[in-house]
Amino acid sequence: MLITLRRSGGFAAVPGLSRKLSVDTATLPKGEAEELESAVRAVRVDQLAAQPTPAPGAGDRYVYDLTVADGTTTHTVTVTEPLEDPVGTLIEMLSSYS
């Protein structure tokens, strides 16, 4: 499973504050990969991707584009702060890989 997270926005949308990271669970230790994949499944990215993109929040909040490629399927969702679980937990986990 390849998971890509792109963060943009934030205070004054300063370009240097945006970032992108990718994690391929095939390169992680088995237990770590299983934990991350479980967090992805909890988010139900496929169902979130089918919903309309939320309206932008306040200008000082981060916007996250989350893309999950698993086998032959790829889904992308956009979420805006404040983040609720389980997506908040997943983004926190992914942020530790930066």
ABEGO torsion letter per residue (X at the ends): XBBBBBBBEEBGGBAAABBBBBBBAAABBAAAAAAAAAAAAAAGAAAAAABBBBBBBBAABBBBBBBBBBEABBBBBBBBOBBBOAAAAAAAAAAAAX
